Amino acid sequence: MGRRGLLRGGGGLVTAGLLSSINRALAIPAERRSGTLEDVEHVVVLMQENRSFDHYFGHLNGVRGVGDRHPVRSPDGTPVWSQWRAKPEEGRVLPFQLRTHVTSAQCVLDLDHNWAPTHAAINAGWNDQWPRHKTDMTMGYYTREDIPYHYALADAFTVCDHYFCSTPTQTHPNRFYLMTGTVDGEGVGGGPVLDNVDWVDRAFYPEVPGPFNWTTYPERLEAAGVSWQVYQQGLSPSDVENGNFGTNVLLNFRNYVDAPEGSPLFQRAMTKRTLDTLKQDVLADRLPQVSWLLPPAAYSEHPRWTPGYGATYIARVLNALTANPEVWAKTVLLVMYDENDGYFDHMPPPQPPTPVLPGKSTVDTRGEIHDRLTPYEPKRYKADLLPYGLGPRVPMLALSPWSTGGFVCSEVFDHTSVLRFIEARFGVRETNITPWRRSVCGDLTSAFDFSRKQGFKGNLPDTADYRSKTDLSCKLPNPAVPAQSSESDIGEQEKGHRPARPLPYVLTVNEVDGPAGFCTLQFLNEGTTGACFYVYQELSEEKPRRYTVGAGASLQDQWSVPAGEMLRLMVIGPNGFARYFHRRGRSSVGISVVDQADAGAIVVKLTNRTNRPQTVQMHDNAYGLAKRTVVLPARGVRPEQVMLAKSDHWYDLTVSVDAEPGVTSRFAGHVETGRPSITDPALGKPVLHV
């Protein structure tokens, strides 16, 4: 039975009279010809505005949100959830719910989201200066009851919980990454760009000398014969209902400014093409291969504009794309947010080392360090040697027939990942993307299962009354930061896990032999993509170190062990990867952990470095594995295999030696087997004390 016949005839999957037109179309399976990425014929990109991941989805079950069991800690040992208020004498503030049913929290205002304050909030990776630089309101969050449509989209499709904005600053630089792959970090085309710019009406920088002149991705598509279109309700940045909110950054480039009215660049990027036009194109089966949608201000979700209005806009986009089920069966819709505004997210963004931020990288960091000025910014910015990215996490949803089922994808992505997805499908390479970003940020293909056949079974909420409800909500009393924070303010993450997409990570961090008086760590990446790590020396003012290890590469670094004191190191990587090393010197037992993917296990290798027996304890911290006691003979070596099927290959083990009280090694993470799995079943209550 054909797709249209399935809608008419029932076919046992759905009853047409019980589902809305959108839900009927969503139930249609993908047009499966090859069972690969080649089955995608249309990529549609909708970038909304100014929300952080924790602000929206930190309480969604299964994602790395407030239930993260390995939050980073301030130098005084306090987990990242508890931060000093903007006025420290008023104490600490924890995340608190923006209760839209009793306050006007739908209409919260925007917070500072400029370059310097955002870097200052991230604070070299400690991530503990948000209220100081963003106000106490930065800690506000929504839950399912506040933004039900967004949560329903996550339940129906795939949410990416390691998607970071490209750069820790405002809208335009992040949209430059989306449309061109760069902010011109090396200054060859008029950049670098750290702030909003508008060459046409000079709304931001009157002194901008002229349009930028590096190549944009739509130009590359045009040259390659790949069809594309920018859809925008209008051309005015100030028309909140029918404009483009000034988000068409292509207008800042010479080739568009000079484009004749009849030219492809003008017609495809600088004309009014509404959502009604989008729907007509879908119905007529003339949807371009690549489309970018620019929302009007009122529907962009940029604070003071509301999530409720944003939900109606996303629903209208889905309504347009599913108007022709034959087209939807071949379409991917990517919905992401340009940056976090000033709203808190607990995960420090992956960033390369720089001359002012210590660490190492096996990957070329050229073009990723702000080491120069642009002609229009010398009074506002300096060559501060801070990294261009990544910036804080933002929400990202992959909507398509190949990404249904409520999955979570935890590979690291940023806005250039969108370009790389289009690259992977249509073969048009964006050469502006730096080597570091190509190594660390994936191409989004891991968020999809192109072999799947079934459609989405379920109902998305009806948004017909969202505008009226939102308007009423915005008349309620203003939300307020709790005068006295309570641990109950942060709440708990929703119960339950989610299905998880397979990831490309095979990562190892172990202590290895090194000079006396030092703890030497080796970082090994046997996966197919680069990975970033932070290493924190707990209870120390020493800046966290950051490490980038390319696929197939390794590196080492050392930490001095203070005489007579305990060195405490915490290592974090993607998808809950964590290591803790507490050392007073060279341990009597060498301890290393490696993945054993084919067996769904880890192997803990124990090496007795002494001439007497040593007793080793292995203790599970989360997943119910039995405690093990291992007696090692003098100079003995023993590999201990730990099977992980019970926890779907998640692990969290502490290993200690009886003869060395307080000296411990803790290993946590997930063993990737190449197959779908589940998200961390131990997520839940926030870690507020250590």
Beta strands, then each sheet from edge to edge (+ up, - down):
strand 1: 42-48
strand 2: 83-84
strand 3: 92-93
strand 4: 96-97
strand 5: 140-141
strand 6: 158-160
strand 7: 228-232
strand 8: 290-294
strand 9: 331-337
strand 10: 359-361
strand 11: 396-399
strand 12: 407-409
strand 13: 499-500
strand 14: 507-512
strand 15: 518-525
strand 16: 531-537
strand 17: 545-549
strand 18: 554-560
strand 19: 567-572
strand 20: 578-583
strand 21: 589-596
strand 22: 601-608
strand 23: 614-620
strand 24: 628-632
strand 25: 637-643
strand 26: 650-657
strand 27: 664-670
strand 28: 677-678
sheet 1: 7+ 8+ 1+ 9+ 11- 6+ 12+
sheet 2: 2+ 3-
sheet 3: 4+ 5+
sheet 4: 10+ 17+ 16- 19+ 20- 27+ 26- 23+ 24-
sheet 5: 13+ 28-
sheet 6: 14+ 15- 18+
sheet 7: 21+ 22- 25+
end
